[in-house]
């Protein structure tokens, strides 16, 4: 450790299209089945030795300017305790997407920190160990149910079982190389208020389709039907998605966020035409891998 001044790790973000929560007494087996897209626009975490643990988080705009910046305790400290980190760390998290908008950034932060801390201290944790610890914390604090599992390998994955096992056994959904995802963010949405409501979770389970998407087109079609039936859409999101359907554009609601995501050039053009502000448009690449140490 003495020869390493800092370590940085990256984890993809994750956009859920459809999910069905499954809650048990065991956090490892609690989570969701469903499907989502791992995106390159995730979170980078840098750890450095320090006299006391401090967490500095930065969210940047598309042009690199700081959108939000804050210093505060978070579930990242819970992960450090879970990993039994021996000394304090200065932790810096950076992302280029807005928080609480359906991009799985809390999951990405946990995964990236697990990889960075493991490398910094040369800890004997496997990739699966890192993902399992991050998943358990997400479940316990209700910040997500399936983003960790969905981000483990990259790509577009259907998770047939809940928990980390869903990420391991997940089935890849076909897409074309170079496919891009455009997201229109209308505002934040607190996922914990939804994931702690028994009535909302029950409605989500009823809306979940029995069909498995095999292609990216089927993924968008089933995601839209799920969003429609779940009752999670705001009037603004519903209006945009109705127009997308009328225009033949593949689009759905970012789960869980106040926004819409769409596919390809047609999706980009459509969402730009319906964006209240150009700064609310984000173009995302499909991630080709899961988390990794980058420096």
HELIX and SHEET records of a PDB file:
HELIX    1   1 UNK A   75  UNK A   82  1                                   8    
HELIX    2   2 UNK A  105  UNK A  121  1                                  17    
HELIX    3   3 UNK A  127  UNK A  140  1                                  14    
HELIX    4   4 UNK A  147  UNK A  151  1                                   5    
HELIX    5   5 UNK A  164  UNK A  168  1                                   5    
HELIX    6   6 UNK A  191  UNK A  195  1                                   5    
HELIX    7   7 UNK A  198  UNK A  207  1                                  10    
HELIX    8   8 UNK A  216  UNK A  230  1                                  15    
HELIX    9   9 UNK A  235  UNK A  247  1                                  13    
HELIX   10  10 UNK A  264  UNK A  273  1                                  10    
HELIX   11  11 UNK A  278  UNK A  280  5                                   3    
SHEET    1   A 6 UNK A  66  UNK A  71  0                                        
SHEET    2   A 6 UNK A  54  UNK A  60 -1                                        
SHEET    3   A 6 UNK A  89  UNK A  95  1                                        
SHEET    4   A 6 UNK A  31  UNK A  49 -1                                        
SHEET    5   A 6 UNK A   6  UNK A  22 -1                                        
SHEET    6   A 6 UNK A 292  UNK A 293 -1                                        
SHEET    1   B 6 UNK A  66  UNK A  71  0                                        
SHEET    2   B 6 UNK A  54  UNK A  60 -1                                        
SHEET    3   B 6 UNK A  89  UNK A  95  1                                        
SHEET    4   B 6 UNK A  31  UNK A  49 -1                                        
SHEET    5   B 6 UNK A 156  UNK A 159 -1                                        
SHEET    6   B 6 UNK A 171  UNK A 172 -1                                        
SHEET    1   C 4 UNK A 251  UNK A 253  0                                        
SHEET    2   C 4 UNK A 258  UNK A 263 -1                                        
SHEET    3   C 4 UNK A 180  UNK A 187 -1                                        
SHEET    4   C 4 UNK A 281  UNK A 285 -1                                        
END                                                                             
